[in-house]
Amino acid sequence: MNQLPDRVLSLPFIWRGKRLFSVRLRVAVGEAALPDVLTGQAAQALTRQPIPPGVDGLLLRCVVDPGWRTHTLRDDSVAFVLSRDVWHYLAWTGRYEDFLEGRYSAKTRESYARDEARFLERCGQALDLREYREPAQVGEFIGHLAGLRGRGRLVGRPVESATLLAAAQRGELRAFLLWADGEPVAGLCLTAVGEVLHYLCSVEHDDFRPWSAGTVLHLQAIRRVFAEPGFHYMDFRPGECEVKRQFANGALRGAAVLSLRRTLRNRLLLGLYGFLQGAARGPGAQPATPDEVRELLI
């Protein structure tokens, strides 16, 4: 279980679309590492993780959902499953060609080859894929990414310059821009931690979507990053979207769990929160996660 900096969670209590009030909770944040999840080493992380002193509770992100009850009372804590979602990942098979053959049909592989040929024909030049790793390159990448966000839809979480700069200083940044007509038309940002490449975000220029700029970028970036020794996984993190489904070759059922100290106040708070969430649930559906909570889960 990876320990992350403590965060303040403003837990909202909403009735029929109207915010009644919110409760501020300081939580220690932990999340399971994908390799530990896949090898079974993180299976007991939820029940064994103690609540550290000085905080109200523990927020566990990226844990496998084995079918927990949404609201659970334990010996020393009360837990609530804040969200459940599909957790996509890419497990590297050793060679780019093996990845393609194991993940896609022959027809799809031929389609991807045509996509790249069409993109090159549209641009009238060799493929211009630029990589950004160094601290001095972070400002340029962030600027181009912001420009792309204004002309396309961001997939994943927004990235901050300070975060990418720190990653670059540690040698962990793997960022890419695909260029055409003298401007970036698709971007992808990854960070490397151990053997795992964490997927932060991607964006594709709307005008270049018909030429599959995003697909070309992702496949070329996957070829490049996994050509480096030591990387075995790409973690797309929980959350459904077309891009993750397109390039992942495995999936889990993930969850985010809030565990508070077992006090009467916390039992009442999570009981009321669960009641209001249940009242907002449509038939056979999970209620939408409030924005304040979702921001802590990505």
N, C-alpha and C positions, 0 to 999 in steps of 0.2 A: 504494500500500500504506500503510495507516494504522498507525503505530507506537503501541502501547499500553504501559503500565507493565510492567516485568519481573515475572515470577511464579515461584514455586517449585512445581515439579511433582514429586509423589511418585509415581514410576512403579511400579505394583504388579506383582509376578510371582506369578501364581496358578496352582495346579495342582489340578485336580479340585475346584474350589471352595474350596481352602485357600490362604491367603496364605503364600507361602514367605518373601518379604522384599520390601522396596521400596527404590528408589534415588532420592534427592533430586537434582533437577536444577534449576538456575536457568536460565530460558529467557527470551529476549526474545520478545515477543508482537507479531505483526503480523496484520492481516487486510485482505482486499481490500474496497474500497468498491464497492457494488453498481453505480453508474453506470459505473465503470471496467471492471467485469466485462462488463456488457452491451454496451459499446462496443468491447470487445476490448483495451483498454489494459492490463489486468491479466494477460493471457495468459502472459507470461513472468516473472511476479513470483516464482514458486517458484524457478526455476533461477538467477535473477539476484540474489536477495536474499542478501547475505553475512551470516555469523554475526558479530554485534558482539563486540568485546573485552569480557572480564569476565563472560561467561556461558558455560554449557555448550552451548547450542544455541539454536535458533529454533523457535518454535511458530507456524505459519501457520494461521490460522482463516479460514473463509469464503473458500476458494479453489475455483475450478471444477475438478472432477475430470475430466481428459481420458482417464482409463483408465490411470493410473500403476500400475506394479508396487507392491505393498504395501511391499516392502523393496527399497530401491535404493541402490547404492553409486555415489557421484559422485567427481569428482576431489579435492574437498576436504571432503566431508561424507558422512554416511550418513543416509538418510532413511527414515522409516516412516510410512505412512498410518494414523493413529490411528482415524479414523472416516470413513465415507462416508454421506451422507444427502441427502435432497431439500431444496433451498433454494428456498422459496416467496417470491414478491414480488408487489407490485401496482404496475403501471406506469399512471400516470394518463393518461387519454385526453382531458382538457380540460374535460369537463362530467360532473356526476354522472349525468345521464340517459344519456350515452354510455357511461359505465362500466357501468351496469346492463344496457344493451342488448347491449354487447359481451361481457359476462361471463355473463349468465343468459338462459335461455329465457323466452319470454313467460309460460309456465306458472309458472316459478319466481318471476318478478317479481310476478305476481299473488298467489302464495303469501306473499311477503314483505309485500305490502300488507295482506293479511288478518292476518298475524302482528301487525303494528303496530296494526291496528284492534282485534284481540282483546285486546292488551295494554292499550290505552287503555280498553277496555270493562271489563276486569278492575280497573283502577285507578280508574275513574270520574272521571278528571281529564285535564287537558292533559299532554302529555309533559314530564316533569321530568328533563331532562338537564343536569347541572351540570359545568362545566369548572374545572379546577384548574391554574393556571399560576404563580402568584406564590409567592415563598419563604414568605410567611406562611400559605399554604394547604397546604403540604406535610404538616405534622403531622396536620391533619384528614384529608387524603386517605389517608395511611399508616394511620391508625387505622381508618378505615372499610374499607380494603382488608384489613387483618388480620381484622376481623370477618367479612367476606365469605369469606375463606379458610377460616374455621372452619365455614362452611355450604355450601361449594361446592369445586370442583376448580380449582386454579390451572393456567393454561396459560402456558408461558414460564418465565422465571426470576424468583425472588424479588427484590424491589427493596429497597434500603436507604435509610433516610431521608437519610443524608449524600449519597448519589448523586443522589437526586431534588432535594435542596436545591441542590446545585451546578448541576444542569441548570436549575432555576428561576431561579437567580441569573444564568445566562447567557441566559435567555429561551428555553430549548430545551424546557421541559417542556410536554407536551400530555397531560393526564390527565383522565379522565371517570368520572363515576358516574351511573348511571341509578337514579332513586328511585321508590318506590311504597309506599303505606301508611306514609309517614313514615320510611322507611329505605332505604338503598342496596340494590339487588337485582342489580346487575351493575357491574363496573368494568373499565376499560381504561387502560393506561399506555403512552405513547409518548414518545420524545425526538426532537427535530429536529436534524439535523446537515446543514447545507447544504440540498441539495434532497431529502434522504432523511429520512423518518420511520421511526425504528427501533422495532419492536414489542418491548416489554419483557415485558408480561404482561397477562392478562385473567382474570376470574373471574366466575362466574354463580351466584347463589343457587339451591340445589337446588330450593327450593319454587317458584321462578319459571321453572324450565326449561320446564314445559308451556306457559307463555305467551311463550316465545321471547325472554326478556329480553336474552340475550346477542346474538342476531341484531339486535334492534332497536337495541341500544347500538352495535354495530359499524357498522351502516349509517349511523346518524345521525352518529357520530363521523367516519366517512370523508367524509361530505358536508361536515362543518364544517372539518376540517383542510385538505382540498384546495380549499376555497373561499379559503384564504389564498394569495396569490401566491408563486410560487417553489418549491413542493413538486411533485415529479414521481414519487416512488417511495415505497412503504412496504415496508420490508425485514423480512420475518418471520423471517429467519435460518434456518440449516439445522435440520432436525428435523421429522418428520412428526406431524401431528395434524389432527383434523377441522376445527378453527377455521381453521387456515392454509389448508387446501384449500378451505374455503368462500368465503373472501374474496380469495384471491390470484387473479391472472389470468395468472401466468407462473410457471415453475419451472426450476431448474437442478439439475445433479447436483453437490453440494458436497462438500468434503473438509476434513479437518484433518490437517496434516502436521507431524511432529516431525523436525527436521533437526539432527543433532549433528555436532561436529567429527569428522573421519575419523581416529580413533585405534583402536588394537587394543581398548582397553577398551570404547569405544562400539560398535564392530562386534560384539563379543561380547554386550553388553547387548541391543542391538536384535535380534540374531539369536535370543537366548534368548527375549526378549519375543515375537517373532513366532512362534517354535515353540510356546510355551505358548498364545498366542492361537489358533493354528491347531488345536491339540489340543482346545480348548474349542469349536470351531466345529461346529455341527450340519451335516448333509448339505445342501449348497447354500445355506447361510446364513452371514452375517457374524457373528463372535463379538460378544457384548455388550461395550460399552465400560465399563471399570471406573468406579465412581463418582468416584474421585479425578481421573481423566482427564476425564470428562464435565463436571465442575464448571468446568474451565478452557475448555471449548469453547462455553459458552453466554454 
